[in-house]
């Protein structure tokens, strides 16, 4: 229905397929023809980013530029995906996505059509000593994820967004 949603379903039940269908729909079927559309796929870790990039490249690589920015992966203003005239799927950790938004915000937002957030339940700060210390020390990934998505939505409120999780639990409301 051309709207955003959260999908909470068990591991191995098809969340990746739903993400792939959303990418095809938003980037190929709804493109406006002016700029090549872009999907930003946020993942919580480098390990998951590598898995998602490999899987998407294998499944969608012929029709899309699929690239990842995470961990030690660096980017520069001359990276091909920045000016590609092909629909692009950019897989990034929240830290890399935040850096991109700070340096290339207008360029990124002009092309952004879809925001996918994997493991979206991680937006909720757990009630543990470790989580509270991370929050106090300004190293909380949950707070970073929430802040990044809030800033992105403030600048591009119409972007289609899909939250994916297997374990929403108490995070169902925020997700």
Buried (B, 14 or more C-beta within 10 A) or exposed (E): EEEBEBBBEEEEEEBBEBBBEBBBBBBEEEEEEEBBBBBBBBBBBBEBBBBBBBBBBEBBEEEBBBBBBBBEBEBEEEEEBBEBEEBBBBBBBBBBBBBBBEEBBEBBBEBBBBBBBBBBBBBBBBEEEEBEEBBEEEEBBBBBBBBBBEBBBEBBEEBBBBBBBBEBEEBEEBB
